[in-house]
Amino acid sequence: MSTATLPQNSTLVAEALRKVTNISTLPEVTAKIVATVEDPKSTAASLHKIVAHDPALATRILKVVNSAFYGLPGQIGSVERAIVLLGLNAIKNIAVATSLGQLFRGIKLCEGFTAKDLWTHCIAVGVTARELARQMKVPIADEAFLAGLIHDTGLLVSLQVWPDKLKLACETAQKTERDFCEIEREIVGVDHQQLGQGLAELWKFPRSCQLVSGYHHQPTALSDTNRLLVTLVFVADTLCCKQYRGFNLTALRQKYEDGGILDVQIDPMLIEQTAGRLDEIVASATAVLA
């Protein structure tokens, strides 16, 4: 399939990103960690040097590392050891999750949902996408977790810049069976995918994660080489929305087959098995990240 041709409203996206204040830049230490891990010359020692200067983050990393989420044998007593055991990408993901969790305050999106419900959903999608990647034995589990965590951050931009319009979009979605992104484009003028991709670019996240933010409801709009990660998040998003994991209006009526799952060898049986284990999969991550 040819490269994606989703409708873009770059002017509106740029305007929105200029207006956001508390989410336009990642905390300095997190931005440094992302940049360090993305640099192929970086080492565990260079990452440890950054984390060591933020005691609160170091403590949080050890809490997550020693939780059921990673299931490591024995207690890990130092961040340096955690980096060696888990790798740079896993530590980056914990740092990003710690930072992002602070952005999802208890502001109301619409009746029945707050920003905290949106964060609960993002955690669920991240850990579910990670599990799908593991079960498929593809080496992108850490990437899938990060991509799932940030897939809906475009909604944070809408919430800050156009709260009334986003509320109306959500209320419309609650009353109809229309596509959520279509409702957003009609009411807000742009959808959360476009805003999310712009924000991921601003945050200098990997290109693969930018594409997930921008196309997680329409993975078939991308060329085949870019689709596996996006489709994994599409499936995880659909699964978590159907099982009411936090804010679920965006993909509640999404169909797995519309994501082209067979094109990237995602077995429908795997989706069914994962759906049956979702409580177990999500519980350990929610306990330490929510």
Secondary structure, DSSP 8 states (H G I E B T S, - for coil): ---------HHHHHHHHHH--TTSS--HHHHHHHHHHHSTT--HHHHHHHHTT-HHHHHHHHHHHTSTTT--SS----HHHHHHHH-HHHHHHHHHHHHHHTT--S-EEETTEEHHHHHHHHHHHHHHHHHHHHHHT-S-HHHHHHHHHHTTTHHHHHHHH-HHHHHHHHHHHHHS-S-HHHHHHHHTSS-HHHHHHHHHHHTT--HHHHHHHHHTT-GGGS-GGGHHHHHHHHHHHHHHHHTT-SS-TTTTT--GGGGTGGGGT--HHHHHHHHHTHHHHHHHHHHHH-
